[in-house]
């Protein structure tokens, strides 16, 4: 029987080495107001690095301006390089690595018609766009092969920008209902060509993107993939989730981050509990309406428990030898040790680090055994407010003014 890995031991991840096995997962910070990479965003990730995590992941770095879901998201392009460099320098100052999550919204966009250049947002399949009902984008555009080639080019360009900005890794987002996920899930992908049908064909375009990014930056950067093991009650189930992992391994991904669920159809499958009833009270009325509509189809009493995705993740662990990061409600030393005993290579943390950026450092020092985060999920909805993602219990909100100032200013 293999020895249990120490969570505080180094981890080789493609061409980079992490100082321990703790990764700050991508949690949309809402600190890029107007699309700028802000002083607040840079400080948020520097605090995570100072708190002991091995790598901090900057959520939702769009491949293009049209690739954003909200206007308050950054784009990995030439205009953002200097600001992202301030962020990565801050993370490196504390001995940690920085990862950029790169993604494209596809049809899951709330950009208004004056902001989004395309008349219809791109997706795996065309037709009625249920996600666009609240933003007035009722139709989506089926991607052609030329569109796919151009989109893969976007992902490659974003990855190269990330490298130039000092990031050590990129995380390609293939989950939660964004563009690449819209190919993976049968809830969106209705194609009958080589990019639709069974899970093997539905994975073809996402794998093309991964392969292109690996070819472009994989010798210099770790290339991770975040995906949903299941879509929730409907859509992909764990058999498909295991098949996805095998395809990612065969393509050479350096690690898979095992998430779950979709932003609209099954958000409780992602968070392991319901969003608070106040979630729909967003300062953006369109987003608030969308969240209210989403809540109508959700189970009403999903109770949080630590390591809530363990049963699903164990099945993926048994399907592949590739490095895997467990994500899903780890909040204590016991939860970390459970993930290590289960054979996962790293633990990705979200809410525990939003509650306290020093969680990893304090665990290692032995000064705490468990986070006091209660998984109320109110931090999730704080990204829509001026101060951005923060914990309402510890009142650790960023100064809202810092979220409107360019990091390099």
C-alpha positions as a Markdown table, in Angstrom:
| # | Residue | x | y | z |
|---|---|---|---|---|
| 1 | Unk | 0.0 | 0.0 | 0.0 |
| 2 | Unk | 1.4 | 3.4 | -1.0 |
| 3 | Unk | 2.4 | 5.8 | 1.8 |
| 4 | Unk | 0.0 | 8.6 | 2.6 |
| 5 | Unk | 1.3 | 11.8 | 1.1 |
| 6 | Unk | 2.1 | 14.7 | 3.4 |
| 7 | Unk | 0.0 | 17.7 | 2.4 |
| 8 | Unk | 2.9 | 20.0 | 3.3 |
| 9 | Unk | 5.4 | 18.2 | 1.0 |
| 10 | Unk | 6.4 | 19.7 | -2.4 |
| 11 | Unk | 4.4 | 18.8 | -5.5 |
| 12 | Unk | 5.8 | 18.5 | -9.0 |
| 13 | Unk | 3.3 | 19.9 | -11.5 |
| 14 | Unk | 4.5 | 19.7 | -15.0 |
| 15 | Unk | 7.5 | 22.0 | -15.3 |
| 16 | Unk | 7.0 | 23.7 | -11.9 |
| 17 | Unk | 7.3 | 22.6 | -8.3 |
| 18 | Unk | 4.8 | 23.8 | -5.6 |
| 19 | Unk | 6.0 | 24.2 | -2.0 |
| 20 | Unk | 3.0 | 22.2 | -0.7 |
| 21 | Unk | -0.2 | 20.6 | -1.8 |
| 22 | Unk | -2.6 | 23.5 | -1.1 |
| 23 | Unk | -4.1 | 25.4 | -4.1 |
| 24 | Unk | -6.3 | 28.4 | -3.8 |
| 25 | Unk | -9.2 | 27.5 | -6.1 |
| 26 | Unk | -10.6 | 30.0 | -8.6 |
| 27 | Unk | -13.4 | 31.9 | -6.9 |
| 28 | Unk | -14.6 | 34.8 | -8.9 |
| 29 | Unk | -13.4 | 37.7 | -6.8 |
| 30 | Unk | -15.4 | 40.5 | -8.4 |
| 31 | Unk | -12.4 | 42.8 | -7.9 |
| 32 | Unk | -11.8 | 43.7 | -11.6 |
| 33 | Unk | -14.4 | 46.5 | -11.7 |
| 34 | Unk | -14.9 | 47.7 | -15.3 |
| 35 | Unk | -12.5 | 44.9 | -16.4 |
| 36 | Unk | -9.3 | 46.3 | -14.9 |
| 37 | Unk | -6.8 | 44.2 | -13.0 |
| 38 | Unk | -7.0 | 46.1 | -9.7 |
| 39 | Unk | -4.9 | 46.8 | -6.7 |
| 40 | Unk | -7.6 | 45.0 | -4.7 |
| 41 | Unk | -7.3 | 41.9 | -6.8 |
| 42 | Unk | -3.5 | 41.9 | -6.6 |
| 43 | Unk | -3.6 | 42.3 | -2.8 |
| 44 | Unk | -6.2 | 39.5 | -2.4 |
| 45 | Unk | -3.9 | 37.0 | -4.0 |
| 46 | Unk | -0.8 | 38.3 | -2.3 |
| 47 | Unk | -2.6 | 37.6 | 1.0 |
| 48 | Unk | -3.3 | 34.1 | 0.0 |
| 49 | Unk | 0.3 | 33.5 | -0.8 |
| 50 | Unk | 1.5 | 35.1 | 2.4 |
| 51 | Unk | -1.0 | 32.8 | 4.2 |
| 52 | Unk | 0.8 | 29.6 | 3.1 |
| 53 | Unk | -1.0 | 28.3 | 0.0 |
| 54 | Unk | 1.4 | 26.9 | -2.6 |
| 55 | Unk | -0.5 | 28.4 | -5.6 |
| 56 | Unk | -3.3 | 31.0 | -5.9 |
| 57 | Unk | -5.6 | 30.9 | -8.9 |
| 58 | Unk | -7.0 | 34.1 | -10.4 |
| 59 | Unk | -10.5 | 33.3 | -11.4 |
| 60 | Unk | -12.0 | 34.0 | -14.8 |
| 61 | Unk | -9.4 | 35.6 | -16.9 |
| 62 | Unk | -11.3 | 35.9 | -20.2 |
| 63 | Unk | -9.7 | 35.0 | -23.5 |
| 64 | Unk | -11.2 | 38.2 | -25.1 |
| 65 | Unk | -13.6 | 41.0 | -24.2 |
| 66 | Unk | -16.5 | 39.0 | -25.8 |
| 67 | Unk | -15.5 | 36.0 | -23.6 |
| 68 | Unk | -16.6 | 37.7 | -20.4 |
| 69 | Unk | -19.7 | 36.7 | -18.5 |
| 70 | Unk | -19.8 | 40.1 | -16.7 |
| 71 | Unk | -18.1 | 43.5 | -17.4 |
| 72 | Unk | -16.3 | 43.2 | -14.1 |
| 73 | Unk | -13.9 | 40.5 | -15.3 |
| 74 | Unk | -10.4 | 40.9 | -16.6 |
| 75 | Unk | -9.1 | 39.9 | -20.0 |
| 76 | Unk | -5.7 | 38.3 | -20.6 |
| 77 | Unk | -4.4 | 40.6 | -23.3 |
| 78 | Unk | -1.7 | 43.2 | -23.9 |
| 79 | Unk | -3.6 | 45.9 | -22.0 |
| 80 | Unk | -3.6 | 43.9 | -18.8 |
| 81 | Unk | 0.0 | 42.6 | -18.8 |
| 82 | Unk | 1.5 | 45.3 | -16.5 |
| 83 | Unk | -1.3 | 44.9 | -14.0 |
| 84 | Unk | -1.2 | 41.1 | -13.9 |
| 85 | Unk | 2.6 | 41.4 | -13.5 |
| 86 | Unk | 2.1 | 43.4 | -10.3 |
| 87 | Unk | -0.2 | 40.6 | -9.1 |
| 88 | Unk | 2.2 | 37.7 | -9.9 |
| 89 | Unk | 5.1 | 39.6 | -8.4 |
| 90 | Unk | 3.2 | 40.0 | -5.2 |
| 91 | Unk | 2.4 | 36.2 | -5.0 |
| 92 | Unk | 6.0 | 35.3 | -5.8 |
| 93 | Unk | 7.3 | 37.6 | -3.1 |
| 94 | Unk | 5.9 | 35.1 | -0.6 |
| 95 | Unk | 7.2 | 32.0 | -2.3 |
| 96 | Unk | 4.0 | 30.9 | -3.9 |
| 97 | Unk | 3.0 | 30.3 | -7.5 |
| 98 | Unk | 0.3 | 32.1 | -9.5 |
| 99 | Unk | -2.2 | 30.5 | -11.8 |
| 100 | Unk | -4.5 | 32.2 | -14.3 |
| 101 | Unk | -7.8 | 30.5 | -15.0 |
| 102 | Unk | -8.6 | 31.1 | -18.7 |
| 103 | Unk | -12.0 | 30.7 | -20.1 |
| 104 | Unk | -14.7 | 32.0 | -22.5 |
| 105 | Unk | -18.3 | 32.5 | -21.5 |
| 106 | Unk | -19.9 | 31.3 | -24.7 |
| 107 | Unk | -23.6 | 31.8 | -24.4 |
| 108 | Unk | -23.3 | 32.2 | -20.6 |
| 109 | Unk | -22.9 | 36.0 | -20.8 |
| 110 | Unk | -24.7 | 38.9 | -19.2 |
| 111 | Unk | -22.9 | 41.5 | -21.4 |
| 112 | Unk | -25.3 | 44.0 | -22.9 |
| 113 | Unk | -25.7 | 44.5 | -26.6 |
| 114 | Unk | -23.5 | 47.5 | -26.6 |
| 115 | Unk | -20.6 | 45.6 | -25.0 |
| 116 | Unk | -20.7 | 42.2 | -26.7 |
| 117 | Unk | -19.7 | 42.7 | -30.3 |
| 118 | Unk | -21.2 | 39.4 | -31.6 |
| 119 | Unk | -24.9 | 39.6 | -32.4 |
| 120 | Unk | -25.4 | 36.1 | -31.0 |
| 121 | Unk | -23.1 | 34.6 | -28.4 |
| 122 | Unk | -21.2 | 31.5 | -29.6 |
| 123 | Unk | -21.9 | 28.0 | -28.2 |
| 124 | Unk | -21.6 | 24.4 | -29.2 |
| 125 | Unk | -25.1 | 24.5 | -30.6 |
| 126 | Unk | -27.4 | 27.3 | -31.9 |
| 127 | Unk | -31.0 | 28.1 | -31.2 |
| 128 | Unk | -32.8 | 29.4 | -28.2 |
| 129 | Unk | -30.4 | 30.7 | -25.5 |
| 130 | Unk | -32.1 | 30.1 | -22.1 |
| 131 | Unk | -29.2 | 31.8 | -20.3 |
| 132 | Unk | -29.9 | 35.0 | -22.3 |
| 133 | Unk | -33.5 | 35.4 | -21.3 |
| 134 | Unk | -32.7 | 37.9 | -18.6 |
| 135 | Unk | -30.2 | 39.9 | -20.7 |
| 136 | Unk | -32.1 | 40.0 | -23.9 |
| 137 | Unk | -29.9 | 37.6 | -25.8 |
| 138 | Unk | -32.5 | 35.1 | -26.8 |
| 139 | Unk | -30.5 | 33.2 | -29.5 |
| 140 | Unk | -27.0 | 31.7 | -29.6 |
| 141 | Unk | -24.8 | 30.8 | -32.6 |
| 142 | Unk | -23.5 | 27.3 | -33.4 |
| 143 | Unk | -19.8 | 27.4 | -33.8 |
| 144 | Unk | -18.3 | 26.4 | -37.1 |
| 145 | Unk | -14.9 | 24.7 | -37.5 |
| 146 | Unk | -13.5 | 28.1 | -38.4 |
| 147 | Unk | -15.0 | 29.5 | -35.2 |
| 148 | Unk | -13.4 | 26.7 | -33.2 |
| 149 | Unk | -10.0 | 27.3 | -34.7 |
| 150 | Unk | -10.2 | 31.0 | -33.9 |
| 151 | Unk | -11.4 | 30.2 | -30.4 |
| 152 | Unk | -8.4 | 27.8 | -29.8 |
| 153 | Unk | -6.2 | 30.6 | -31.0 |
| 154 | Unk | -7.8 | 32.9 | -28.4 |
| 155 | Unk | -7.0 | 30.4 | -25.6 |
| 156 | Unk | -3.4 | 30.0 | -26.8 |
| 157 | Unk | -3.0 | 33.8 | -27.0 |
| 158 | Unk | -4.4 | 34.1 | -23.4 |
| 159 | Unk | -2.0 | 31.4 | -22.2 |
| 160 | Unk | 1.0 | 33.2 | -23.8 |
| 161 | Unk | -0.1 | 36.5 | -22.2 |
| 162 | Unk | -0.3 | 34.7 | -18.8 |
| 163 | Unk | 3.3 | 33.5 | -19.3 |
| 164 | Unk | 4.4 | 37.0 | -20.2 |
| 165 | Unk | 2.6 | 38.4 | -17.1 |
| 166 | Unk | 4.6 | 36.0 | -14.8 |
| 167 | Unk | 2.0 | 33.3 | -14.2 |
| 168 | Unk | 3.4 | 29.9 | -13.4 |
| 169 | Unk | 0.4 | 28.0 | -14.5 |
| 170 | Unk | -2.9 | 28.3 | -16.4 |
| 171 | Unk | -6.1 | 26.5 | -15.6 |
| 172 | Unk | -8.4 | 25.9 | -18.6 |
| 173 | Unk | -12.0 | 26.0 | -17.4 |
| 174 | Unk | -14.0 | 23.1 | -18.9 |
| 175 | Unk | -16.8 | 23.2 | -16.3 |
| 176 | Unk | -19.7 | 25.0 | -14.7 |
| 177 | Unk | -21.4 | 25.9 | -18.0 |
| 178 | Unk | -18.9 | 28.1 | -19.8 |
| 179 | Unk | -18.0 | 27.7 | -23.4 |
| 180 | Unk | -15.9 | 24.5 | -23.3 |
| 181 | Unk | -18.3 | 23.0 | -20.8 |
| 182 | Unk | -21.1 | 23.8 | -23.4 |
| 183 | Unk | -19.3 | 21.2 | -25.6 |
| 184 | Unk | -18.8 | 18.7 | -22.8 |
| 185 | Unk | -22.4 | 18.6 | -21.5 |
| 186 | Unk | -25.3 | 17.1 | -23.5 |
| 187 | Unk | -27.5 | 19.7 | -21.9 |
| 188 | Unk | -26.0 | 22.2 | -24.4 |
| 189 | Unk | -24.3 | 20.2 | -27.0 |
| 190 | Unk | -26.9 | 18.9 | -29.6 |
| 191 | Unk | -24.4 | 18.5 | -32.5 |
| 192 | Unk | -24.4 | 15.5 | -34.7 |
| 193 | Unk | -20.9 | 15.9 | -36.2 |
| 194 | Unk | -17.5 | 14.9 | -34.8 |
| 195 | Unk | -18.0 | 17.4 | -31.9 |
| 196 | Unk | -21.3 | 16.1 | -30.6 |
| 197 | Unk | -22.9 | 12.8 | -29.7 |
| 198 | Unk | -21.3 | 10.6 | -27.1 |
| 199 | Unk | -18.8 | 12.0 | -24.5 |
| 200 | Unk | -15.8 | 11.0 | -26.6 |
| 201 | Unk | -16.9 | 13.3 | -29.4 |
| 202 | Unk | -18.2 | 16.0 | -27.1 |
| 203 | Unk | -14.7 | 16.2 | -25.7 |
| 204 | Unk | -13.0 | 16.6 | -29.1 |
| 205 | Unk | -13.0 | 20.4 | -29.2 |
| 206 | Unk | -12.0 | 20.9 | -25.5 |
| 207 | Unk | -9.2 | 18.5 | -26.1 |
| 208 | Unk | -8.1 | 20.4 | -29.2 |
| 209 | Unk | -7.9 | 23.6 | -27.0 |
| 210 | Unk | -5.9 | 21.8 | -24.3 |
| 211 | Unk | -3.5 | 20.3 | -26.8 |
| 212 | Unk | -2.9 | 23.7 | -28.4 |
| 213 | Unk | -2.3 | 25.3 | -25.1 |
| 214 | Unk | 0.1 | 22.5 | -24.0 |
| 215 | Unk | 2.0 | 22.9 | -27.2 |
| 216 | Unk | 2.3 | 26.7 | -26.7 |
| 217 | Unk | 3.2 | 27.0 | -23.1 |
| 218 | Unk | 3.4 | 23.5 | -21.5 |
| 219 | Unk | 7.2 | 23.4 | -21.4 |
| 220 | Unk | 7.3 | 26.6 | -19.3 |
| 221 | Unk | 4.0 | 26.5 | -17.3 |
| 222 | Unk | 1.8 | 23.9 | -15.6 |
| 223 | Unk | -1.4 | 23.4 | -17.6 |
| 224 | Unk | -4.4 | 22.4 | -15.4 |
| 225 | Unk | -8.0 | 21.7 | -16.3 |
| 226 | Unk | -11.0 | 22.4 | -14.1 |
| 227 | Unk | -14.1 | 20.4 | -15.0 |
| 228 | Unk | -17.4 | 19.2 | -13.6 |
| 229 | Unk | -17.4 | 15.5 | -12.7 |
| 230 | Unk | -21.2 | 15.6 | -13.2 |
| 231 | Unk | -23.6 | 18.2 | -14.4 |
| 232 | Unk | -25.9 | 17.6 | -11.4 |
| 233 | Unk | -29.2 | 15.6 | -11.5 |
| 234 | Unk | -29.4 | 15.9 | -15.3 |
| 235 | Unk | -26.8 | 15.7 | -18.0 |
| 236 | Unk | -23.3 | 14.1 | -17.5 |
| 237 | Unk | -23.0 | 11.6 | -14.7 |
| 238 | Unk | -20.0 | 10.1 | -13.1 |
| 239 | Unk | -19.3 | 7.6 | -15.9 |
| 240 | Unk | -18.9 | 10.6 | -18.3 |
| 241 | Unk | -16.8 | 12.4 | -15.6 |
| 242 | Unk | -14.4 | 9.5 | -15.5 |
| 243 | Unk | -14.2 | 9.4 | -19.3 |
| 244 | Unk | -13.4 | 13.2 | -19.3 |
| 245 | Unk | -10.5 | 12.5 | -16.9 |
| 246 | Unk | -9.1 | 9.7 | -19.1 |
| 247 | Unk | -9.2 | 12.1 | -22.2 |
| 248 | Unk | -7.4 | 14.8 | -20.2 |
| 249 | Unk | -4.8 | 12.4 | -19.1 |
| 250 | Unk | -4.2 | 11.1 | -22.6 |
| 251 | Unk | -3.8 | 14.6 | -23.9 |
| 252 | Unk | -1.1 | 15.4 | -21.3 |
| 253 | Unk | -2.8 | 17.7 | -18.8 |
| 254 | Unk | -0.6 | 18.3 | -15.8 |
| 255 | Unk | -3.5 | 18.1 | -13.4 |
| 256 | Unk | -7.3 | 18.0 | -13.3 |
| 257 | Unk | -9.2 | 20.0 | -10.7 |
| 258 | Unk | -12.4 | 18.0 | -9.8 |
| 259 | Unk | -15.3 | 20.4 | -9.5 |
| 260 | Unk | -19.0 | 19.6 | -10.1 |
| 261 | Unk | -22.3 | 21.1 | -11.3 |
| 262 | Unk | -23.3 | 24.0 | -13.5 |
| 263 | Unk | -23.8 | 27.6 | -12.7 |
| 264 | Unk | -27.4 | 27.8 | -13.7 |
| 265 | Unk | -28.8 | 24.2 | -13.7 |
| 266 | Unk | -27.2 | 22.8 | -10.5 |
| 267 | Unk | -25.2 | 25.3 | -8.5 |
| 268 | Unk | -25.9 | 23.5 | -5.2 |
| 269 | Unk | -24.0 | 20.5 | -6.8 |
| 270 | Unk | -21.1 | 22.8 | -7.1 |
| 271 | Unk | -21.1 | 24.3 | -3.6 |
| 272 | Unk | -22.6 | 21.4 | -1.7 |
| 273 | Unk | -25.3 | 23.6 | -0.2 |
| 274 | Unk | -27.8 | 26.2 | -1.3 |
| 275 | Unk | -27.0 | 29.8 | -1.9 |
| 276 | Unk | -28.6 | 32.1 | 0.7 |
| 277 | Unk | -32.1 | 33.3 | 0.1 |
| 278 | Unk | -30.7 | 36.8 | -0.2 |
| 279 | Unk | -28.7 | 35.9 | -3.2 |
| 280 | Unk | -31.1 | 37.4 | -5.7 |
| 281 | Unk | -30.6 | 40.8 | -4.1 |
| 282 | Unk | -27.7 | 41.7 | -6.4 |
| 283 | Unk | -26.9 | 45.4 | -7.1 |
| 284 | Unk | -27.1 | 44.5 | -10.8 |
| 285 | Unk | -30.8 | 43.9 | -11.5 |
| 286 | Unk | -30.1 | 41.6 | -14.5 |
| 287 | Unk | -27.9 | 39.4 | -12.4 |
| 288 | Unk | -30.3 | 39.4 | -9.6 |
| 289 | Unk | -33.2 | 38.3 | -11.9 |
| 290 | Unk | -31.0 | 35.6 | -13.3 |
| 291 | Unk | -30.1 | 34.3 | -9.8 |
| 292 | Unk | -33.8 | 34.3 | -8.8 |
| 293 | Unk | -34.8 | 32.3 | -11.9 |
| 294 | Unk | -31.9 | 29.9 | -11.2 |
| 295 | Unk | -33.1 | 29.4 | -7.6 |
| 296 | Unk | -36.5 | 28.2 | -8.8 |
| 297 | Unk | -35.1 | 25.0 | -10.2 |
| 298 | Unk | -32.7 | 24.2 | -7.3 |
| 299 | Unk | -33.3 | 21.7 | -4.5 |
| 300 | Unk | -34.3 | 23.7 | -1.5 |
| 301 | Unk | -32.5 | 21.9 | 1.3 |
| 302 | Unk | -29.0 | 20.8 | 0.3 |
| 303 | Unk | -27.0 | 20.4 | 3.5 |
| 304 | Unk | -23.3 | 21.1 | 3.5 |
| 305 | Unk | -20.9 | 18.5 | 4.9 |
| 306 | Unk | -17.1 | 18.5 | 4.7 |
| 307 | Unk | -15.5 | 16.8 | 1.6 |
| 308 | Unk | -19.0 | 16.6 | 0.0 |
| 309 | Unk | -17.6 | 15.6 | -3.4 |
| 310 | Unk | -15.5 | 12.8 | -2.1 |
| 311 | Unk | -17.6 | 9.9 | -3.4 |
| 312 | Unk | -17.6 | 11.3 | -6.9 |
| 313 | Unk | -13.9 | 12.2 | -6.8 |
| 314 | Unk | -12.9 | 8.7 | -5.6 |
| 315 | Unk | -14.5 | 7.2 | -8.7 |
| 316 | Unk | -12.4 | 9.6 | -10.9 |
| 317 | Unk | -9.3 | 8.8 | -8.9 |
| 318 | Unk | -9.9 | 5.1 | -9.7 |
| 319 | Unk | -10.2 | 5.8 | -13.4 |
| 320 | Unk | -6.9 | 7.6 | -14.0 |
| 321 | Unk | -3.3 | 7.9 | -12.7 |
| 322 | Unk | -3.0 | 11.6 | -13.7 |
| 323 | Unk | -2.5 | 14.1 | -10.9 |
| 324 | Unk | -5.8 | 15.2 | -9.4 |
| 325 | Unk | -6.7 | 18.1 | -7.1 |
| 326 | Unk | -9.6 | 17.4 | -4.8 |
| 327 | Unk | -12.0 | 20.3 | -4.3 |
| 328 | Unk | -15.2 | 20.3 | -2.3 |
| 329 | Unk | -15.6 | 21.5 | 1.2 |
| 330 | Unk | -12.3 | 20.8 | 2.8 |
| 331 | Unk | -12.3 | 22.8 | 6.1 |
| 332 | Unk | -10.1 | 21.0 | 8.6 |
| 333 | Unk | -6.9 | 19.0 | 9.1 |
| 334 | Unk | -9.1 | 15.9 | 9.1 |
| 335 | Unk | -10.5 | 16.9 | 5.7 |
| 336 | Unk | -7.1 | 17.5 | 4.3 |
| 337 | Unk | -5.8 | 14.2 | 5.6 |
| 338 | Unk | -8.8 | 12.4 | 4.2 |
| 339 | Unk | -8.1 | 13.8 | 0.7 |
| 340 | Unk | -4.4 | 12.7 | 1.0 |
| 341 | Unk | -5.4 | 9.2 | 2.2 |
| 342 | Unk | -7.7 | 9.0 | -0.8 |
| 343 | Unk | -4.8 | 9.4 | -3.1 |
| 344 | Unk | -5.4 | 13.0 | -4.3 |
| 345 | Unk | -2.3 | 14.9 | -5.2 |
| 346 | Unk | -3.5 | 18.3 | -4.0 |
| 347 | Unk | -6.4 | 20.0 | -2.2 |
| 348 | Unk | -8.0 | 23.1 | -3.7 |
| 349 | Unk | -9.6 | 25.5 | -1.2 |
| 350 | Unk | -12.1 | 28.2 | -1.8 |
| 351 | Unk | -14.4 | 29.3 | 1.1 |
| 352 | Unk | -11.9 | 28.3 | 3.8 |
| 353 | Unk | -9.3 | 30.8 | 2.3 |
| 354 | Unk | -11.9 | 33.5 | 1.7 |
| 355 | Unk | -12.8 | 33.2 | 5.4 |
| 356 | Unk | -9.1 | 33.3 | 6.4 |
| 357 | Unk | -6.2 | 33.7 | 4.0 |
| 358 | Unk | -3.9 | 32.3 | 6.7 |
| 359 | Unk | -5.7 | 28.9 | 7.0 |
| 360 | Unk | -2.8 | 26.9 | 5.5 |
| 361 | Unk | -0.1 | 28.5 | 7.5 |
| 362 | Unk | -2.1 | 28.1 | 10.7 |
| 363 | Unk | -2.8 | 24.4 | 10.0 |
| 364 | Unk | 0.9 | 23.8 | 9.4 |
| 365 | Unk | 1.8 | 25.6 | 12.6 |
| 366 | Unk | -0.8 | 23.5 | 14.5 |
| 367 | Unk | -2.5 | 26.6 | 15.9 |
| 368 | Unk | -5.9 | 25.5 | 14.4 |
| 369 | Unk | -7.5 | 22.2 | 13.5 |
| 370 | Unk | -10.6 | 23.5 | 11.6 |
| 371 | Unk | -11.8 | 26.6 | 9.8 |
| 372 | Unk | -14.8 | 28.4 | 11.4 |
| 373 | Unk | -16.3 | 29.0 | 8.0 |
| 374 | Unk | -19.9 | 27.8 | 8.1 |
| 375 | Unk | -20.4 | 27.5 | 4.3 |
| 376 | Unk | -23.2 | 30.0 | 4.3 |
| 377 | Unk | -22.2 | 30.9 | 0.8 |
| 378 | Unk | -22.8 | 34.6 | 1.3 |
| 379 | Unk | -19.2 | 35.1 | 0.1 |
| 380 | Unk | -20.3 | 33.8 | -3.3 |
| 381 | Unk | -22.7 | 36.7 | -3.8 |
| 382 | Unk | -20.4 | 39.3 | -2.5 |
| 383 | Unk | -18.5 | 39.4 | -5.8 |
| 384 | Unk | -21.4 | 41.5 | -7.2 |
| 385 | Unk | -20.8 | 44.3 | -4.6 |
| 386 | Unk | -18.1 | 47.0 | -4.8 |
| 387 | Unk | -15.8 | 45.3 | -2.2 |
| 388 | Unk | -15.8 | 42.0 | -4.1 |
| 389 | Unk | -15.6 | 38.5 | -2.6 |
| 390 | Unk | -15.2 | 38.5 | 1.1 |
| 391 | Unk | -16.4 | 36.8 | 4.3 |
| 392 | Unk | -19.4 | 38.4 | 6.1 |
| 393 | Unk | -18.4 | 36.7 | 9.3 |
| 394 | Unk | -14.8 | 37.9 | 9.5 |
| 395 | Unk | -15.6 | 41.3 | 7.8 |
| 396 | Unk | -12.4 | 41.0 | 5.8 |
| 397 | Unk | -13.8 | 42.9 | 2.8 |
| 398 | Unk | -11.4 | 44.7 | 0.5 |
| 399 | Unk | -11.5 | 48.5 | 0.4 |
| 400 | Unk | -13.8 | 49.1 | -2.5 |
| 401 | Unk | -11.7 | 51.9 | -3.8 |
| 402 | Unk | -8.8 | 49.5 | -4.5 |
| 403 | Unk | -11.0 | 47.5 | -6.8 |
| 404 | Unk | -11.3 | 50.4 | -9.2 |
| 405 | Unk | -7.6 | 51.3 | -9.4 |
| 406 | Unk | -5.2 | 49.6 | -11.8 |
| 407 | Unk | -2.7 | 47.4 | -10.0 |
| 408 | Unk | 0.2 | 49.1 | -11.8 |
| 409 | Unk | -1.0 | 52.7 | -11.2 |
